[in-house]
């Protein structure tokens, strides 16, 4: 299956051992990029989770700019008295008394100031191993969702590209029978002009010039190569996997052949065909830029 590089996924669960600290959440966002570019936004107290997350993501995603956000949704509940640290409170009380003695005009501590003082609130002790295991599990779930969303969008991209490939095949099939006619018609005009320019009926000279011209404007080779490149596009779409770079290269080759077709065109019909092909190729390239 073809995968897009754009996707979003998230997963969350209570922190061990009992969820008292809150909920651990992981968000994955991916957009287009030339290579795999991993960016992590993780709180400092959770920074140790990055290595395992980086390894898990790298094993499932091969291309795209992926932002991984890991954060803790703390429980929004009133702190219970039994969660206060009596020792820290006593130390803070002693320090406040010393400050009041030295600076009588100092403002007394407020409750909010006391609760923000380091160590006053006894936070539940985190189980690092359990937290790491939970983060890995959440990352796997988020990756499953991300890969599924990228696969769904990739299927739409593949369908859009296949539709344009089919349109190019139809246009090439319409143009191919016109090539001999256009060359013959243009040769007749050129033969007349050559005879006028040469001022004689030098048939050998005229035939030589016409043969050179016919070789220059024969586009059968370009049409054949266009069909071959389109076959390669179909093959890569069916094969799936990380096909974005290969499809981008093929699109460049298609564009080069269409340019050559336009430059060698001997009739307005062939020129119109080349221009329509270039438009379809550009549409393919736009879709390819989103493929992993």
C-alpha positions in Angstrom: 0.0 0.0 0.0 1.0 3.6 -0.7 1.3 5.7 2.4 0.9 9.5 2.7 3.3 11.5 4.8 0.5 13.5 6.5 -1.3 12.2 9.5 -2.3 12.7 13.2 -2.8 10.3 16.1 -3.0 10.5 19.9 -3.2 8.1 22.8 -3.5 8.6 26.6 -3.7 6.6 29.8 -3.4 7.1 33.6 0.1 7.2 35.0 1.2 4.3 37.2 0.9 3.2 39.8 -2.6 4.5 40.5 -3.1 7.5 38.2 -2.8 9.9 41.1 -0.3 12.1 39.2 -2.5 12.4 36.2 -2.7 11.1 32.6 0.2 10.5 30.2 -0.6 11.6 26.7 1.3 11.2 23.4 0.5 13.1 20.2 2.0 12.3 16.8 1.7 14.8 13.9 3.4 14.2 10.5 3.8 16.3 7.4 5.7 16.2 4.2 9.5 16.1 4.3 12.4 15.0 2.1 13.7 12.6 4.7 12.7 11.3 8.2 12.8 14.3 10.6 11.8 13.5 14.2 11.1 16.4 16.6 10.2 15.7 20.3 8.5 18.0 22.7 8.7 16.4 26.1 8.5 17.8 29.6 11.8 17.7 31.5 10.6 15.1 34.0 9.7 12.8 31.1 12.8 13.4 29.0 14.0 9.9 29.7 11.3 8.5 27.5 12.7 10.0 24.3 15.1 7.1 23.3 12.5 4.4 23.4 10.0 6.6 21.6 12.5 7.5 18.9 13.3 3.8 18.3 9.6 2.8 18.1 8.8 5.6 15.6 11.9 5.0 13.5 10.8 1.4 13.1 7.4 2.3 11.7 7.9 5.6 9.8 10.6 6.0 7.1 9.9 9.5 5.7 8.2 12.8 6.8 8.6 15.4 9.4 7.1 13.9 12.6 6.4 15.9 15.8 6.0 13.8 18.9 4.5 15.6 21.9 4.6 13.9 25.3 2.9 15.6 28.2 1.3 15.0 31.6 -2.3 16.1 32.3 -2.2 16.6 36.0 -5.3 15.9 38.0 -7.2 19.1 38.7 -8.3 18.3 42.2 -7.9 20.1 45.5 -4.8 18.9 47.3 -5.6 16.9 50.4 -4.0 17.8 53.7 -2.5 14.4 54.1 -0.5 15.1 50.9 1.3 18.0 52.5 4.9 17.4 53.7 5.0 18.3 57.4 8.8 18.5 57.5 8.9 20.9 54.5 6.2 23.0 56.2 8.2 23.3 59.4 11.3 24.3 57.5 9.4 26.9 55.5 7.8 28.2 58.8 11.2 28.6 60.4 12.6 30.4 57.4 9.5 32.7 57.3 10.0 33.5 61.0 13.7 34.5 60.4 12.7 36.7 57.5 10.0 38.4 59.5 12.5 39.0 62.3 15.1 40.5 60.0 12.5 42.4 57.8 9.4 43.2 59.9 7.9 45.1 56.9 8.0 41.9 54.7 4.6 40.6 53.5 3.6 37.3 55.2 3.5 34.2 53.1 0.2 33.4 51.4 -1.3 30.0 51.0 -0.5 29.9 47.3 3.1 30.8 48.1 3.3 27.9 50.5 1.8 25.4 48.1 4.3 26.4 45.4 7.3 26.0 47.6 9.4 23.0 46.5 8.7 19.9 48.6 5.7 21.2 50.4 3.2 19.1 48.4 4.1 15.4 48.6 3.7 14.2 45.0 3.1 10.5 44.4 6.4 8.8 43.6 6.6 7.9 39.9 7.5 4.3 38.9 10.0 5.0 36.1 9.9 1.5 34.6 6.2 1.4 34.6 6.0 4.9 33.1 8.5 3.9 30.4 6.4 0.8 29.6 3.2 2.8 29.5 4.8 5.4 27.2 6.0 2.6 24.8 2.5 1.1 24.8 0.8 4.5 24.1 3.4 5.2 21.3 2.6 1.8 19.7 -1.2 2.6 19.8 -0.6 6.1 18.4 1.7 4.7 15.7 -1.0 2.2 14.7 -3.5 5.0 14.3 -1.0 7.2 12.5 0.0 4.5 10.0 -3.6 3.7 9.4 -4.5 7.3 8.6 -1.5 7.7 6.4 -2.5 4.5 4.6 -6.0 5.7 4.0 -4.8 9.0 2.6 -2.1 7.1 0.6 -4.8 5.1 -1.1 -6.6 8.3 -2.2 -3.3 9.7 -3.5 -2.6 6.5 -5.4 -6.1 6.6 -7.0 -5.6 10.2 -8.0 -2.2 9.4 -9.6 -3.6 6.3 -11.4 -6.5 8.4 -12.8 -4.0 10.8 -14.3 -1.8 8.0 -15.6 -4.9 6.6 -17.4 -5.6 10.0 -18.9 -2.1 10.2 -20.2 -2.3 6.8 -21.8 -5.5 7.8 -23.5 -4.0 11.0 -24.8 -0.9 9.2 -26.1 -3.0 6.6 -27.8 -4.9 9.4 -29.5 -1.7 11.2 -30.6 0.3 8.2 -31.9 -1.8 7.6 -35.1 -1.4 11.3 -35.9 2.4 11.2 -36.0 2.9 9.8 -39.5 0.2 12.0 -40.9 1.6 15.2 -39.4 5.1 14.3 -40.6 3.9 13.6 -44.1 1.9 16.9 -44.2 4.7 18.9 -43.0 7.2 17.2 -45.3 5.0 18.2 -48.3 5.0 21.9 -47.2 8.7 21.7 -46.5 9.4 20.1 -49.9 7.6 22.9 -51.7 9.5 25.6 -49.7 12.9 23.8 -50.3 12.3 23.7 -54.1 11.4 27.4 -54.0 14.5 28.2 -52.0 16.8 26.1 -54.1 15.4 27.5 -57.3 15.5 24.1 -59.0 14.1 20.6 -59.0 17.0 19.1 -57.2 15.1 16.0 -56.0 18.1 14.4 -54.4 18.9 17.5 -52.3 15.2 17.8 -51.3 14.9 14.1 -50.3 18.1 14.4 -48.2 16.7 17.4 -46.4 13.4 15.8 -45.9 15.0 12.6 -44.5 17.0 14.7 -42.0 13.9 16.6 -41.0 11.9 13.3 -40.6 14.5 11.9 -38.3 14.4 15.0 -36.1 10.7 15.2 -35.8 9.9 11.5 -35.3 8.4 11.2 -31.8 7.7 7.5 -31.8 10.6 7.0 -29.4 9.3 9.7 -27.0 5.8 8.1 -27.0 7.3 4.7 -26.3 9.4 6.0 -23.4 6.3 7.8 -22.0 4.4 4.5 -22.0 7.3 2.7 -20.4 7.5 5.4 -17.6 3.8 5.1 -17.1 4.1 1.3 -16.7 6.7 2.0 -14.0 4.4 4.3 -12.2 1.7 1.7 -12.2 4.2 -0.9 -11.0 5.3 1.2 -8.0 1.7 2.1 -7.1 0.9 -1.6 -6.9 4.1 -2.5 -5.1 3.5 0.1 -2.4 6.0 0.7 0.4 8.2 3.8 0.5 7.7 4.7 -3.2 7.6 8.5 -3.0 11.2 9.1 -4.1 11.0 6.6 -6.9 7.7 8.1 -8.2 9.1 11.6 -8.0 12.1 10.5 -10.2 9.8 8.9 -12.7 7.6 12.0 -12.8 10.8 14.0 -13.7 11.5 11.6 -16.5 8.0 11.9 -17.8 8.3 15.7 -17.8 11.5 15.5 -19.8 10.0 13.3 -22.4 6.9 15.6 -22.7 9.2 18.5 -23.2 11.1 16.7 -26.0 7.8 15.7 -27.5 6.7 19.4 -27.6 10.0 20.5 -29.1 9.9 17.9 -31.9 6.2 18.4 -32.6 5.4 18.8 -36.3 1.7 19.6 -35.9 -0.6 21.6 -33.6 -2.3 18.3 -32.5 1.0 16.8 -31.2 1.8 20.1 -29.5 -1.5 20.1 -27.8 -0.9 16.5 -26.7 2.4 17.5 -25.2 1.0 20.4 -23.3 -1.8 18.3 -21.9 0.7 15.6 -20.9 2.8 18.2 -19.1 -0.3 19.4 -17.2 -1.1 15.9 -16.1 2.5 15.2 -15.1 2.5 18.3 -12.9 -0.6 17.1 -11.2 1.1 13.8 -10.6 4.2 15.5 -9.2 2.0 17.4 -6.7 0.5 14.2 -5.4 3.8 12.4 -5.3 5.2 15.1 -3.0 2.8 13.7 -0.3 3.8 10.1 -0.6 6.2 8.4 1.9 
